[in-house]
Amino acid sequence: MKQTATLYRMHTKEHICPYGLRSKDLLERKGYEVDDHKLSSREETDKFKDKHGVETTPQTFIDEKRIGGYDDLRAVSYTHLTL
């Protein structure tokens, strides 16, 4: 059974966050099934950031624990073989 990661990333008509794409790719390469939540407006993104007390997206959660943004995810992937 694959592990699941939840990813929140900005994806609007005007902008697709490159770090969100990188996070999704990294998780999939590590064998995770990604529950991909696309934040489709600035308002939706700001509401998400306020709710979770973060300043940026994307944000990744594994086992309901916030890993953080792309740089945090990448750092964790280097220190753990399977995240």
Secondary structure, DSSP 8 states (H G I E B T S, - for coil): ---EEEEEEEB-SS-B-HHHHHHHHHHHHTT-EEEEEEE-SHHHHHHHHHHHT-SSS-EEEETTEEEESHHHHHHHHHHSS--
